């Protein structure tokens, strides 16, 4: 599910937030907000996306990936522990924002 993310980096720590609008399920058409927290070590990135409102069955998603040379893309794998996983690609749209595209989801 595509979402817009704002990422901030302070030393090796990452923080930020996301907004997304699900196209199916109980939250279809609603704007869901989540908090991001994680780390960056050279080109490796990992962060946890935690949803602010748990009423719609969304909880947390783990992301692990690699930042490209110029810092404009992060590519890797997302995981909902015990449920689903898939590939993702984040592409920097501006100085602070990035868009996320999830590819194929796989049940784990």
PyMOL commands that set and color helices and strands:
alter all, ss='L'
color gray80, all
select helices_A, chain A and resi 54-56
alter helices_A, ss='H'
color red, helices_A
select strands_A, chain A and resi 3-10+13-21+31-41+44-51+60-67+73-80+84-92+97-107
alter strands_A, ss='S'
color yellow, strands_A
deselect
rebuild
show_as cartoon
